[in-house]
Amino acid sequence: MQRKNAQSLGEVIQEFLKENNWNGKFQERRIIQCWRVLLGNNVAQYTTSIFIKNKILYVKISSSVLRGELQMCREMLIKRINEHIGEQVINNIIFS
């Protein structure tokens, strides 16, 4: 017997996260976890702090040279991060 209103487990979880306003926080956590994957180990080793507030990704980089290079690639990084997550989660990146 097949149910008419059957949903996949993924759909149920997404609906639950959305109803409880947890979806944004979940996506933000995924961005922080994927930083090393997207930018590689070399960049990650110079990253001392990373957090998100009001759709802005704040990244503290210990190398001033690397910080300058990342600032020049800011728009590309925003696009790449949002594509990796699958939705518009980040609007800006601030490197310090």
C-alpha positions in Angstrom: 0.0 0.0 0.0 1.4 3.4 -1.0 0.6 6.6 0.8 -0.6 9.5 -1.1 1.3 12.2 0.9 4.6 10.4 1.3 7.7 12.6 1.6 11.4 11.7 1.6 13.3 12.1 4.8 15.3 14.9 3.2 12.1 16.9 2.4 10.8 16.4 6.0 14.1 17.6 7.5 14.2 20.7 5.2 10.6 21.5 6.1 11.4 21.1 9.8 14.5 23.4 9.6 12.5 26.0 7.6 9.5 26.0 10.1 11.8 26.5 13.0 14.0 29.1 11.4 17.1 26.9 11.6 17.7 26.6 7.9 19.9 29.8 7.8 22.0 28.7 10.8 22.4 25.2 9.3 23.7 26.7 6.0 26.0 29.1 7.8 27.5 26.2 9.7 28.0 24.3 6.4 30.0 27.3 5.0 32.3 27.4 8.0 32.9 23.7 7.7 33.6 23.8 4.0 36.1 26.7 4.1 39.1 24.3 4.0 37.5 22.3 1.2 36.8 25.3 -1.0 40.1 27.2 -0.4 42.5 24.4 0.4 44.8 23.6 3.3 47.2 26.4 2.6 44.6 29.1 3.1 43.0 27.3 6.0 46.3 27.1 7.9 46.4 31.0 7.9 42.7 31.3 8.9 42.6 32.0 12.6 38.9 32.8 12.9 35.7 32.5 10.8 32.1 33.4 11.6 29.0 34.7 10.0 26.8 37.6 11.1 23.9 39.2 9.1 24.9 37.3 5.9 28.5 38.6 6.1 31.3 36.1 6.4 34.1 37.5 8.7 37.4 35.8 8.2 40.6 36.6 10.1 43.8 35.8 8.2 47.2 35.8 9.8 49.1 36.6 6.6 48.7 40.1 5.2 49.8 39.0 1.7 47.2 36.3 1.6 44.6 38.6 3.0 45.2 41.1 0.2 45.0 38.3 -2.5 41.7 37.1 -1.0 40.2 40.6 -0.9 40.9 40.9 -4.7 39.0 37.6 -5.2 36.1 38.5 -2.9 33.3 38.5 -5.5 34.4 35.1 -6.9 34.6 33.6 -3.4 31.1 34.8 -2.5 29.8 33.2 -5.7 31.7 30.0 -5.2 30.6 29.6 -1.6 26.9 30.3 -2.4 27.1 27.8 -5.3 28.6 25.2 -3.0 25.8 25.6 -0.5 23.1 25.9 -3.2 21.5 29.2 -2.2 22.4 32.8 -1.5 23.7 32.6 2.1 26.6 35.1 2.0 26.3 38.7 0.6 29.8 39.9 1.6 33.1 38.8 3.0 35.3 40.9 5.3 38.9 39.9 5.8 40.9 41.1 8.8 
